[in-house]
Amino acid sequence: MMVKQHMLFTLYSICGIVLKDILAVSVAATKNKVRGAQGQVPIVQNMTVTEGGTANLTCRVEHNDNTSLQWSNPAQQTLFFGDKKALRDNRIELVRATSQELTISISEVSLSDEGLYTCSLFTMPVKTAKAFLTVLGVPKKPEINGLTKPVLEGDHITLSCVTSGSKPAADVRWFKNEMEVKGAKEVNASGKTFTVKSSLRLHVNRDDDGVAYTCRVDHVALTATHEETTQVLEVHYAPYVEIRQSTNVPQEGQYLKLQCVPKGNPSPDPVLWTKDGGELPDMDRMIVDGRDLTFTSLNKTDNGTYRCEATNHLGTSHAEFKLVIYDPNELKRATDHALIGGIVAVVVFATLCLIIVLGRYLARHKGTYLTNEAKGADDAPDADTAIINADGNHAHAEEKKEYFI
């Protein structure tokens, strides 16, 4: 009995020593692992991607002892643990998995994918790094509302341009034939995206007919281009008329064309030509072709006032032209007289200029010259005294005398 007790005690002692050694080795290994893990830090970067694009999330560790890396989504669902896919989402794929890197890709990114993604390094303790994925909402093609065709001259209209789905809010601008004009902007949030509206109030006139108004959307997600929509205004207005002549000095026997140029929308067609309030008198020499009135050979009986009248459903307008026919011979004589008169005028002008220049020259060189006798006349009572006082008189000077033997 004593022998059995001694053997059991010995066995217990041996087991205790072995267990103690195992625990010591385990503790030492754990301490070494912790010391090694202190130099392991996961490194990630924030990402920005456009909706519908692909985001690559990369987690790196400079020094790793084969500890596993893991990516988790904002809902803390594991996406990949090492090279093992954990979430059933066909958009998420493994790009690279090593002891120092874990890179995954998310294709066809939506706004719901935005958020904080976590990379975990399973050391003791676990170390994490977080990367924020920003998803840009692409604005939709803008729509222009409020335009009816046609618009009447004098109307007040409001054009509105609307684009939705942008994140952050898009910038909406108006252009009138490529020249920017300012509109009133309004921004409304709808979930994670924004709807932007810009309004442009117009007082329409005939100059706006055919003008292109463009709504342009600029956004950070539109890196290479911009979205825009264009509407062209059609303005209806009453006509106004202008008459143009083929020659400025119509002469007898000459050809003359009068062009009636009406401007209106709708286009006023046809036009009506009259002379002095009545019909055209000589339809053989006066030919109406569309809007043109042509005189094949002018004579003085054609003198008078010609009117062109144009009408559309918004009104009537007219223009008048007073025709005066010149005799070629009289015109030549008048031209000769004008030429002679011009020459005479030039000669007279040149003569006047010469007289003025000569007069100025003489005025500058005019002077007073005094004789020696006159130089002393200012203070002398009589002529004899003046002569005596003159500078040239030597009466008071000591005279040299000559003696002849």
C-alpha positions in Angstrom: 0.0 0.0 0.0 2.8 2.4 0.9 4.5 1.6 -2.4 1.5 2.4 -4.5 1.1 5.8 -2.7 4.7 6.6 -3.4 4.4 5.8 -7.1 1.3 7.9 -7.4 3.0 10.9 -5.8 6.0 10.5 -8.1 3.7 10.4 -11.1 1.9 13.5 -10.0 5.2 15.3 -9.5 6.4 14.4 -13.0 3.1 15.6 -14.6 3.2 18.8 -12.7 6.8 19.5 -13.9 5.8 18.7 -17.6 2.7 20.9 -17.4 4.7 23.7 -15.9 7.2 23.5 -18.7 4.4 23.5 -21.3 2.8 26.6 -19.8 6.2 28.3 -19.6 6.8 27.6 -23.3 3.3 28.8 -24.3 3.6 32.0 -22.3 7.0 32.7 -23.8 5.7 32.1 -27.3 2.8 34.4 -26.6 5.1 37.1 -25.3 7.3 36.8 -28.4 4.2 37.0 -30.7 3.0 40.1 -28.9 6.4 41.8 -29.1 6.5 41.0 -32.8 2.9 42.3 -33.4 3.8 45.6 -31.9 5.5 46.6 -35.2 2.6 45.5 -37.3 0.2 48.3 -38.3 -2.4 48.0 -41.2 -2.3 51.0 -43.6 -5.3 52.1 -45.7 -6.4 55.1 -47.8 -9.8 56.8 -48.3 -11.3 56.4 -51.7 -13.6 58.5 -53.9 -15.4 56.8 -56.8 -18.2 57.8 -59.1 -21.5 56.0 -58.9 -21.4 53.0 -61.3 -17.6 52.8 -61.2 -15.2 50.4 -59.4 -13.5 51.0 -56.1 -10.3 49.2 -55.1 -9.7 49.0 -51.3 -6.1 48.1 -50.3 -4.8 47.2 -46.9 -1.0 46.9 -46.4 1.2 45.8 -43.5 4.9 46.6 -43.7 6.0 43.8 -41.3 3.8 40.7 -40.9 4.4 37.3 -39.5 1.7 35.6 -41.6 -1.1 37.1 -39.4 -4.4 37.2 -41.4 -5.9 40.4 -42.8 -9.6 41.0 -43.1 -11.9 43.6 -44.9 -15.3 44.5 -43.5 -18.0 46.8 -44.9 -19.8 49.7 -43.0 -22.3 47.1 -41.7 -19.4 45.2 -40.1 -20.0 42.3 -42.5 -16.8 40.5 -43.4 -16.0 40.7 -47.1 -12.7 38.8 -47.3 -10.7 37.0 -44.6 -7.4 36.6 -46.2 -8.1 35.1 -49.7 -11.4 33.6 -48.5 -14.5 35.4 -49.6 -17.1 35.7 -46.8 -19.9 37.7 -48.3 -22.0 36.6 -51.3 -21.9 39.6 -53.5 -20.8 39.1 -57.1 -19.6 42.7 -57.3 -16.9 42.1 -54.7 -13.8 40.4 -56.0 -10.3 39.6 -54.7 -7.5 41.5 -56.4 -4.5 40.5 -54.3 -3.9 38.6 -51.1 -0.4 38.2 -49.5 1.0 38.3 -46.0 1.5 42.0 -46.4 -1.4 43.1 -48.6 -5.1 42.5 -49.0 -6.8 44.3 -52.0 -10.4 43.8 -53.0 -12.6 45.5 -55.7 -16.2 46.6 -55.6 -17.7 47.1 -59.1 -20.9 48.9 -60.1 -20.6 51.0 -56.9 -23.9 52.5 -55.7 -24.6 55.2 -53.2 -25.5 52.6 -50.6 -21.9 51.4 -50.7 -20.6 54.6 -49.2 -19.3 54.4 -45.7 -16.5 53.4 -43.4 -14.6 50.2 -44.4 -12.4 48.4 -41.8 -9.2 46.4 -42.3 -8.4 44.2 -39.4 -5.0 42.6 -38.5 -5.5 39.6 -36.2 -2.7 40.2 -33.8 -2.9 40.2 -30.0 -4.7 42.6 -29.6 -6.4 43.0 -33.0 -5.3 46.1 -34.9 -7.6 47.9 -37.3 -7.5 50.8 -39.8 -10.5 52.5 -41.4 -11.0 53.9 -44.9 -13.9 56.0 -46.0 -15.4 55.2 -49.4 -17.1 58.3 -50.9 -19.5 57.7 -53.8 -20.3 60.6 -56.1 -23.8 60.8 -57.5 -23.9 61.6 -61.2 -26.4 64.3 -62.1 -29.0 63.4 -64.7 -29.3 65.2 -68.1 -31.1 68.5 -67.4 -34.6 69.2 -68.6 -35.9 72.7 -69.6 -39.5 73.4 -68.8 -41.8 76.4 -69.2 -41.2 77.0 -73.0 -44.2 76.9 -75.3 -43.8 77.4 -79.1 -44.3 79.9 -80.4 -44.0 82.8 -78.0 -45.6 86.2 -78.7 -43.5 89.3 -78.6 -44.1 91.1 -75.3 -44.8 87.9 -73.3 -43.3 87.1 -70.0 -42.1 83.5 -69.7 -40.1 81.6 -67.1 -37.7 78.9 -68.1 -36.7 76.3 -65.5 -33.9 73.8 -65.7 -34.0 70.7 -63.4 -31.3 68.1 -62.8 -31.5 65.3 -60.1 -29.3 62.6 -58.7 -26.2 64.7 -58.0 -24.1 64.2 -54.9 -22.8 66.7 -53.9 -25.3 69.2 -55.4 -24.6 70.1 -59.0 -23.9 73.6 -60.4 -26.5 74.7 -62.9 -25.8 77.6 -65.3 -27.7 79.4 -68.1 -26.2 80.5 -71.4 -27.8 82.8 -74.1 -26.1 82.0 -77.4 -23.0 80.9 -75.4 -23.0 84.1 -73.3 -23.7 83.3 -69.6 -26.8 84.8 -68.0 -27.8 84.5 -64.3 -30.7 82.4 -63.1 -32.3 81.8 -59.7 -31.0 78.6 -58.1 -32.8 76.3 -55.8 -31.4 73.1 -54.1 -33.5 70.3 -52.5 -32.1 67.2 -50.8 -33.7 63.8 -51.6 -32.1 61.1 -49.5 -28.3 61.1 -50.3 -28.7 63.0 -53.6 -29.8 66.5 -54.5 -32.2 68.0 -57.0 -31.1 71.4 -58.4 -33.4 73.8 -60.2 -32.5 77.1 -61.9 -35.1 79.5 -63.2 -34.7 82.2 -65.8 -37.4 84.9 -66.3 -37.6 86.5 -69.7 -39.5 89.5 -71.3 -39.6 88.3 -74.9 -39.0 90.6 -77.8 -38.4 90.1 -81.5 -34.6 90.0 -80.9 -35.1 86.7 -79.0 -36.4 85.0 -82.1 -34.0 82.2 -82.9 -32.0 82.7 -79.7 -30.6 79.5 -78.1 -31.0 79.1 -74.4 -28.7 76.4 -72.9 -28.9 74.9 -69.4 -25.5 73.5 -68.5 -24.7 71.2 -65.5 -21.2 71.0 -64.0 -20.2 68.5 -61.4 -17.1 66.8 -59.9 -18.4 63.5 -61.2 -18.4 64.9 -64.8 -14.6 65.1 -65.2 -14.3 65.1 -69.0 -17.5 66.9 -70.0 -20.7 68.4 -68.8 -24.4 67.7 -69.3 -26.5 70.3 -71.1 -29.8 70.9 -72.9 -30.7 73.6 -75.4 -34.0 75.2 -76.4 -34.4 77.7 -79.3 -37.0 80.4 -78.9 -39.5 81.0 -81.7 -41.0 84.4 -81.3 -43.9 85.6 -83.4 -44.1 89.4 -84.0 -45.7 91.9 -86.3 -43.7 92.9 -89.4 -41.6 96.0 -90.1 -40.5 97.0 -93.6 -37.4 98.4 -95.2 -36.9 99.4 -98.9 -33.5 99.1 -100.5 -32.6 100.7 -103.9 -30.1 99.4 -106.5 -28.7 102.9 -107.3 -28.4 106.1 -105.3 -28.8 108.4 -108.2 -31.5 107.1 -110.6 -31.3 108.7 -114.1 -33.5 108.6 -117.1 -33.2 105.5 -119.2 -31.5 103.5 -116.4 -32.5 100.3 -114.8 -33.7 100.4 -111.1 -34.7 97.8 -108.6 -36.5 98.5 -105.4 -36.3 95.7 -102.8 -38.9 95.4 -100.2 -37.4 93.7 -97.1 -40.1 92.9 -94.5 -39.1 91.3 -91.3 -41.7 89.5 -89.3 -42.6 86.1 -87.9 -44.6 84.5 -89.5 -42.9 85.8 -92.7 -45.2 88.4 -94.3 -45.7 87.2 -97.9 -46.7 88.4 -100.4 -46.2 92.2 -100.2 -48.2 95.0 -101.9 -46.6 97.8 -104.0 -48.4 101.0 -104.7 -47.6 104.5 -106.1 -48.9 107.7 -104.6 -51.6 105.8 -102.8 -52.8 103.9 -106.0 -52.0 101.1 -108.2 -48.8 101.0 -110.3 -49.4 102.9 -113.5 -47.2 101.2 -116.1 -47.0 97.5 -115.6 -44.9 97.1 -118.9 -41.9 99.0 -117.5 -42.6 98.3 -113.8 -42.3 94.6 -113.0 -43.3 93.1 -109.6 -41.4 89.9 -108.9 -42.0 88.6 -105.5 -41.0 91.4 -103.1 -39.0 93.4 -105.8 -40.2 96.2 -107.9 -38.1 96.6 -111.1 -38.0 99.6 -113.5 -36.6 98.5 -116.9 -36.1 102.0 -118.2 -36.7 105.1 -116.0 -38.4 108.3 -117.2 -39.6 111.4 -115.3 -43.2 110.1 -115.3 -41.9 107.5 -112.7 -41.3 110.3 -110.1 -43.4 109.8 -107.0 -43.8 108.0 -103.7 -43.7 104.2 -103.7 -45.0 102.2 -100.8 -44.4 98.6 -99.8 -46.9 97.0 -97.4 -46.4 93.8 -95.5 -49.0 91.9 -93.4 -49.1 88.9 -91.1 -51.7 87.8 -88.5 -50.1 90.0 -85.9 -50.2 93.3 -87.8 -49.4 95.4 -90.9 -46.4 97.6 -91.6 -45.1 99.7 -94.6 -42.2 101.7 -95.8 -42.1 104.5 -98.4 -39.5 105.5 -101.0 -39.6 108.9 -102.9 -38.3 108.4 -106.4 -36.7 111.4 -108.1 -35.4 110.8 -111.7 -32.4 113.0 -112.8 -31.6 114.2 -116.3 -28.1 112.9 -117.3 -27.2 116.2 -119.0 -28.4 118.3 -116.1 -26.6 116.0 -113.7 -23.4 116.4 -115.8 -23.7 120.1 -115.8 -24.3 120.1 -112.0 -21.3 117.9 -111.6 -19.1 120.3 -113.6 -20.4 123.3 -111.7 -19.7 121.5 -108.5 -16.2 120.7 -109.7 -15.5 124.3 -110.7 -16.9 125.6 -107.5 -14.7 123.2 -105.6 -11.6 124.4 -107.5 -12.5 128.1 -106.8 -13.0 127.3 -103.1 -9.6 125.7 -102.9 -7.9 128.6 -104.6 -9.7 131.1 -102.3 -8.7 129.1 -99.3 -5.1 128.9 -100.4 -5.0 132.7 -101.0 -6.4 133.4 -97.6 -3.8 131.1 -96.0 -1.0 132.9 -97.9 -2.3 136.3 -96.8 -2.5 135.2 -93.1 1.0 133.7 -93.2 2.5 136.8 -94.9 0.8 139.1 -92.4 2.2 137.2 -89.4 5.7 137.3 -90.9 5.6 141.1 -91.4 4.2 141.6 -87.9 7.1 139.7 -86.4 9.8 141.6 -88.3 8.4 145.1 -87.9 10.7 147.6 -85.8 11.6 151.3 -85.1 14.9 152.8 -86.2 16.2 156.1 -84.7 18.9 158.4 -86.1 21.6 159.8 -83.9 19.8 163.1 -83.8 16.6 161.5 -82.7 18.2 159.6 -79.8 18.5 162.7 -77.7 15.2 164.2 -78.7 13.2 162.7 -75.8 14.4 165.3 -73.2 15.3 168.2 -75.6 13.2 171.4 -75.8 14.2 172.1 -79.4 15.9 170.5 -82.3 19.3 172.2 -81.7 19.4 170.8 -78.1 18.4 167.4 -79.4 21.4 167.4 -81.8 23.7 168.5 -79.1 22.4 165.7 -76.7 22.6 163.0 -79.3 25.0 160.1 -78.5 26.9 160.7 -81.7 27.6 164.4 -80.8 31.0 165.1 -79.4 30.4 168.7 -78.3 31.1 167.9 -74.7 34.0 165.6 -75.4 37.6 166.8 -75.4 38.4 167.5 -79.0 41.8 166.7 -80.5 43.3 169.7 -82.1 45.8 169.6 -84.9 48.2 172.4 -85.5 49.8 173.1 -88.9 53.1 174.9 -89.1 
